[in-house]
Amino acid sequence: MNNTSVLPSVTNWVQVLEHQARTGADHRAIGELSSDLEQSKQLSYLELTRQAKALAVELSRKTSFGDRVLLVMPSSVDYVVGFFACIYAGVIAVTAYPPHLKKRDWYRLNAIAADCQPSIVLYSQKQSPQVDKWLQNTAFAMEKIIVGEQDLNNANLWRQGNIDENDLVYLQYSSGSTGNPKGVMLSHANLLSNTRLIAGHYAMSPDDKLINWLPLFHDMGLVGCILSPILAGAEILLMQSASVAQQPLKLLTAISQHKATITAGPNFIFDLATNRISSEEKAQLDLSSLKAFVNGAEPINAQTIKDFSHYFADAGLAANAVKPNYGMAEACLMVTCTTLEQGYQLCSVDKDQLQLDKAITAEQNAHELAASGTIIPGLEVKIIHPDTRVTLPDSYVGEIMFRGDSVCRGYWQKPELNEKTFDQVIDGETGYMCSGDLGFIKENQLFVTGRRKEMFIINGRNFYPQDLEKTVTRVGDEVMIHGGAVFEIPGQDPSENRLVLVQELSRKGLAQKDHSELIKNILSQVAEVHEVKLTDIVLLRPMALPKTTSGKIQRVGCREAYLNNQLTIVASWQQPKAKNHSSQQLPEMQAGCAKSIAAWISAWVAQRFGLPAEEVTQTQELSQLGLDSIDAMTLTHELSVRLDKALTADLSWTYPSIEALANFLANKDHNSQNSDYSEPLEGVI
């Protein structure tokens, strides 16, 4: 479908609702699904506009054009009514969430309110106690309005204002924004451009039924799953985010029962569904109605969507139903998409070359990536070198830049940040936005590899935290899937940088009295897979990891909480600083004697990792101490000098324990290492 074919004549969102109320007055617009998945609180398009207008009349009496109005409700029909009432009243909606009852949970909400200074707060009757408590304990001078208590006859008093397409509709605050929140300024023109792209590429129509469990204070939940289907005149069914995250079966059962055609979610919900829904439960599902299940988390995990698609195929899920996309709030939502006609696209690239910012197709030593969709007309995407700002050719990793009518004008009252982020010049052309994301283009498909600010470089190689986090989950069911955050803490020089893991335990892991073995296994798993060592491991209770309300890991927030000692820790480990001993203090090594070689290696390890000698056992795997590629290279080099043998750098991975390594080196008959010397491990400078 052409992206301009969805209501091409409208120029603002008042016109959109007026059109739908006029042409499909009785068509169901939105409803809520109860805990037993029955429909409740349904509104037709005509009823939606009447309720929004009645509230808009009240708002207009208490505000001026351009005032900010804060929405602090759970995802609900009331939330949608409140949002469109702001549009009808010509005020700027600020999408947020209800304040919790505990003061310590108000930090982000306080920061948002302080940043945009709203004059009105909109909420539902059920939220009165916590809203009252919040406002009584803060200095915000906001007038309160309860959604749903308006006289619907007042809708007749509403009068059309003079709306320009560049007027702001709402401020979208980024997930997890705390002390310095960023309010993305989105206009009528921005939102119409992006929702036309979404509705057009997914052929949305009044015949579609979309199930939305995503929070309405996030871009995917509001722009993708409310505004886009409303633009197309489709029907929307709302579910509570928490219930779906706890029981993903509910989402798929709702799709099955209500014959939904479209839904969406971050990458983690696909994993949860595959891992938690049994074969017996799956047998009761019929997912044949679903034409698009949009995966909007970046980077998309290739194995996740393969496993999900395969597992639910016999439940009627179409082979091309999973639709990986890439987007940002700064572009309203969507930047690239897997169109209705396409299935997800995979690409296997050489791991070592990818760490050198080159996506070279490979079958051996390969890392499989999933495309985040096709580059579509209406949004131009380029990959640039992060430092030189030169456009890179296909298959080279760089920063993702894009421009188009969907891109916002900037962040609310952040002129310096706006100057650095928006309207950038690339190849002599203006209007590009710096995404902060890294990726590459291959055959007009965008592959996202990580965040520039979250990526870290160790020994000359690029590492993405999500790769290490996924590896940690392989140690067993003592840790939570999607429950870890890896981040780097810089030291005075790169050799002093610390690589930290904050990881939630499962209930099984929490029940353990001693977590030392689990910590060893985590160290070993990360070291073996990535050849890097974690220097700090922090284990938390289930659900204690800082995350956004849509379930995404807040790595920056985790880092801040760790540095400020704000985490409630169950167990922790930190690598001691290496002792400043010279190699002369190590014991003498006797060639051909396994006992002597093992004693030397044990002493070397204790010195290298700052451990008491008695803690280094000869049967323990070196990787459990966090041996990384530099350690492996250094160890084999010193062994080769003392034994007068040429040894490969990966020898300590082949013979993982001190005992096994010593026995191998003591064997006088082995000659394979003498004539087959290799360079240090790939990527190590």
Buried (B, 14 or more C-beta within 10 A) or exposed (E): BEBEEBBEEBBBBBBBBBBBBEEBEEBBBBBBBEEEBEBEBBBBBBBBBBBBBBBBBBBBEBBEEEBBBBBBBBBBBBBBBBBBBBBBBBBBBBBBBBBEEEEEEBEBBBBBBEBBBBBBBBBBEBBEEBBEBBBEEBEBEBEEBBBBEBEEEBBEBBEEBEBEBEBBBBBBBBBBBBEEBBBBBBBBBBBBBBBBBBBBBBBBBBEBBBBBBBBBBBBBBBBBBBBBBBBBBBBBBBBBBEBBBEBBBBBBBBBBEBEBBBBBBBBBBBBBBBEEBEEEEBEEBBBBBBBBBBBBBBBBBBEBBBBBBEBBEEBBBBEBBBBBBBBBBBBBBBBBBBBBEBBBBBBBBBBBBBBBBBBBEBEEEBBEBBBBBBBBEBBBBBBBBBEEBEBBEEBBBBBBBBBBBBBBBBBBEBEEEBEEBBBBEBEEEEBBBBBBBBBBBBEBBBBBBBBBEBBBEBBEBBBBBBBBBBBBBEBEEBBBBBBBBBBBBEEEEEEEBBBBBBBBBBEEBBEBEEBEEBBBBBBBBBBBBBBBBBBBBBBBBBEBBBBBBBBBBBBBBBBBBBEEEEBEEBBBBEBEEEEEEEEEEBEEBBEEBBEBBBBBBBBBBBBBBEBEEEEBEBEBBBBBBBBBBBBBBBBBEBBBEBBEBEBBBBBBBEBBBBBBBBBBBBEEEEEEBEEEEEEBBBBBE
